[in-house]
Amino acid sequence: MAGSRLELVFGGVPSGQKMLLIGADAATDLDSFDTGHVQFDTGHVQIVQNGFADHQALKARGYEVVTAAAGQFDAAIVFLPR
């Protein structure tokens, strides 16, 4: 789901851009960050997540997961609960 919305927003993102994802959790569909139309290398994505279980699950999927954003980013996406 996130990927299709990102395609609408970005229309395709050049690889190598540093992305900040705030609030993505273990259930967030991030597959399109690696495959599909919008491609983000997991090495260029930093996820801010304070929940321990979500933090560990995202880290196990290969993402850089932190409790506070650090560094500079080309874009940021905020995931809000419904």
N, C-alpha and C positions, 0 to 999 in steps of 0.2 A: 504494500500500500504506500509506504513512504516513497519508494522509488518512482512510482507513477506520478506522484505529486511533485517530486523533485524534477522529473523530466519536464513538467509544465513550467516550473519556476526557472530552471537553468537552461533548458533546451539542449542539454549535453554539456558536460563540464570537462575542460581539458584535464588530463591526468596530471598529477603533481600539485594540485591545489591543496592547501592545508585547510581542513574543515573542522569546525567545532560543533559537536552535537550535544545539546544540553537537555537532559531528561529522557534520553532514549533508555529503554529498559530491556530486559531479557526477551520480552514478547514483541518488541519492535522489529518489523521486517526490514532488516538491513542488507538482505541479499543483493539488492540492486546496487549497493555500494561497491560490490566486487564484480558483478555481472549485469547484463542488461544494458539499457540505453545510457544510464547515468553511471559512470564508473569512477569510484573513489578507491584508491589503494588503501587497505587497512592501515598501512604505515603512515598515511597522510590524514588520518581521522583521529581526533581526540574526543572522547566521550566523557562528559561530566555526569557522574552518577554516585549518589551518596548511599543508596541502599546496598547492603552487603551482598545479598543474594544476586541482585541484578549486576552489581559490580563484578562479582566473580564469574557470572555466566558470560558477560560481554568480554571479559578478559580472556576466558577460555576460547572464545571465538576469534581471538587474535587482535582485538582492538586495544588501543592504549586507553585505559580507563583511569580517571583521576577524580578526586573529590572537589578540586578547584581548578579552573582553567589556568593554564600557564603557557605563555608564548604568544605569537602573533598568528592570525588566521586570515585566510582569504574570504571566508564566509562562515556564518554561524546559523544553525538551525535549532530552534527550540521546540521540543516535543511536549505538548501540554496534555494532561489527562482530560478525558471527556467529562 
